[in-house]
Amino acid sequence: MIQEVSTGSSLSTTRPRAERRIAVRLPITVRGRDASGVTFEETTSSENLCRGGAAFRTRFDVAVGMDLDISIPLSQTGARRKHKDDDFAAQGRVVHVRDSDTGERLVGVQFINNRFRRLFVPESATSEPSAKSLGPE
């Protein structure tokens, strides 16, 4: 199954999702360049997450195919703590953008280099639950 995703005036073809999304609001920091080439950094929250990607709202104009830096604090105190070395950090490639009524955009990114793949076994794995691989795929 191929999904066509509207990005305003253009369409993007994406692969079907291999992992189940989990609706969860976590603080997320997004860094990158907008469609005009202007560097930005924004603290927002996730709409949903899965092992291979995330969706979040942003006020910046980003386009399908752009790469963004994504970080999610892994502690309860989030941005207030001093040491951020243990945060989840990844690059995400924008795979869909949808405009919302609030003027923000709902952006979906696919992680292209992340630590989730080393921490979690995919749902489609056939091994026993106790046999987890922590190495690269």
C-alpha positions as CSV (number, residue, x, y, z in Angstrom):
1,M,0.0,0.0,0.0
2,I,1.3,3.5,-0.9
3,Q,0.1,6.6,0.8
4,E,-0.1,10.0,-0.9
5,V,0.4,12.8,1.5
6,S,-0.7,16.3,0.8
7,T,1.9,19.0,1.5
8,G,-0.1,22.0,0.5
9,S,0.4,22.4,-3.3
10,S,2.4,19.2,-3.8
11,L,2.0,15.5,-3.1
12,S,4.6,13.1,-1.7
13,T,4.5,9.3,-1.9
14,T,5.6,7.5,1.2
15,R,5.9,3.9,2.3
16,P,3.3,2.4,4.6
17,R,4.2,2.5,8.3
18,A,6.1,-0.5,9.6
19,E,5.6,0.3,13.3
20,R,2.6,1.3,15.4
21,R,2.4,4.9,16.4
22,I,1.8,5.9,20.0
23,A,-0.1,9.1,20.8
24,V,2.1,10.8,23.4
25,R,3.0,14.4,24.2
26,L,6.6,14.7,25.1
27,P,8.7,17.9,25.0
28,I,10.7,17.9,21.7
29,T,13.3,20.3,20.4
30,V,13.5,20.7,16.6
31,R,16.4,22.4,14.8
32,G,16.9,23.0,11.1
33,R,16.4,25.4,8.3
34,D,12.9,26.5,7.1
35,A,11.9,26.6,3.4
36,S,13.5,30.1,3.1
37,G,16.9,28.8,4.4
38,V,16.6,30.5,7.8
39,T,18.0,28.5,10.7
40,F,15.5,27.9,13.5
41,E,15.2,26.1,16.8
42,E,11.8,25.4,18.4
43,T,10.7,23.7,21.5
44,T,7.3,22.0,20.9
45,S,5.7,18.7,21.8
46,S,5.3,15.4,20.0
47,E,1.8,14.4,18.7
48,N,2.9,10.8,18.3
49,L,6.0,8.6,18.2
50,C,7.1,5.2,16.9
51,R,10.4,3.5,16.7
52,G,11.0,4.9,13.2
53,G,9.7,8.5,13.5
54,A,7.7,11.2,15.1
55,A,5.0,13.8,14.4
56,F,4.9,17.3,16.0
57,R,3.5,20.7,15.4
58,T,5.6,23.6,14.3
59,R,5.1,27.2,13.3
60,F,8.0,27.1,10.8
61,D,7.6,26.4,7.1
62,V,9.3,23.1,6.4
63,A,9.0,20.9,3.3
64,V,9.0,17.2,2.5
65,G,12.6,16.0,2.1
66,M,14.2,18.4,4.6
67,D,16.4,17.0,7.3
68,L,15.8,18.3,10.9
69,D,17.6,17.6,14.2
70,I,15.3,16.2,16.8
71,S,15.9,15.8,20.5
72,I,13.7,14.5,23.2
73,P,14.7,14.8,26.9
74,L,14.7,11.3,28.6
75,S,14.4,12.6,32.2
76,Q,11.4,13.9,34.0
77,T,13.0,17.4,34.5
78,G,13.4,17.8,30.7
79,A,15.0,21.1,29.7
80,R,15.7,22.3,33.2
81,R,18.5,19.8,33.8
82,K,22.2,20.6,33.1
83,H,23.4,17.4,31.4
84,K,21.7,16.5,28.2
85,D,24.1,13.8,27.0
86,D,21.5,11.1,27.6
87,D,18.7,12.7,25.6
88,F,17.3,10.9,22.6
89,A,18.8,12.7,19.6
90,A,18.3,11.9,15.9
91,Q,18.1,13.4,12.5
92,G,14.6,13.2,11.0
93,R,13.7,13.5,7.3
94,V,10.4,15.3,6.8
95,V,7.9,12.8,5.1
96,H,4.7,14.8,5.4
97,V,3.5,18.3,6.2
98,R,-0.1,19.2,6.9
99,D,-1.5,22.7,7.6
100,S,-3.8,23.1,10.5
101,D,-6.5,25.6,11.4
102,T,-4.2,27.2,14.1
103,G,-1.6,28.3,11.5
104,E,0.8,25.6,12.7
105,R,1.9,22.7,10.6
106,L,1.7,19.0,11.6
107,V,5.1,17.5,10.5
108,G,6.0,13.9,10.3
109,V,9.6,12.9,10.3
110,Q,11.3,9.5,9.7
111,F,14.4,9.0,11.9
112,I,17.4,8.5,9.7
113,N,20.1,8.0,12.4
114,N,18.9,7.3,15.9
115,R,19.3,5.4,19.0
116,F,15.8,4.0,19.1
117,R,16.7,1.2,16.7
118,R,19.4,0.1,19.1
119,L,17.1,0.3,22.2
120,F,13.9,-1.4,21.0
121,V,13.1,-4.5,19.2
122,P,10.5,-4.0,16.4
123,E,7.1,-5.4,16.9
124,S,7.5,-7.6,13.8
125,A,10.5,-9.4,15.4
126,T,10.0,-13.1,15.6
127,S,12.3,-13.7,18.6
128,E,11.2,-14.3,22.1
129,P,10.4,-11.1,24.1
130,S,13.5,-11.7,26.4
131,A,15.9,-11.9,23.5
132,K,16.6,-8.3,22.6
133,S,19.3,-7.2,20.3
134,L,21.0,-4.0,21.2
135,G,23.3,-3.8,18.2
136,P,22.7,-2.0,14.9
137,E,20.3,-3.4,12.4
